[in-house]
Amino acid sequence: LADAARLLHLAGSPEHNLSGTTERFRSLAMLEPANRDLYIQAAEAYETLMQFRNATGLANNNSGRFFFPTELSKMEQLILKNCFQPIRDLQNLINMRFQLSYFR
């Protein structure tokens, strides 16, 4: 998500210097009304994933970068699962916008 936000933000408005992934997605939402919902969902997914990472890191006294979804509650698993749809949609957007299928 962070790399997608950087790539899309640099391609769309390199004159704006934003430092956070969420800020980049929110800026993209304003710059591209056609993809507004996708960018808002991506920002929310990023924030949710960072919350999982922080909670796991605090609980295990590590970076929280890796965790086992089976250790999450059913509700947390559902929330985690819902984070992946905006990621797929962003991947498709990047593939189309930058014509990456041409290189395959």
Buried (B, 14 or more C-beta within 10 A) or exposed (E): BEEBBEBBBEEBBEEEEBEEBBBBBBBBBEBBEEBBEBBBBBBBBBBBBBEBBEBBBEEEEEEBEEBEEEEBEEEBEEBBEEBEEBBEBBEEBBEEEEEEEEEE
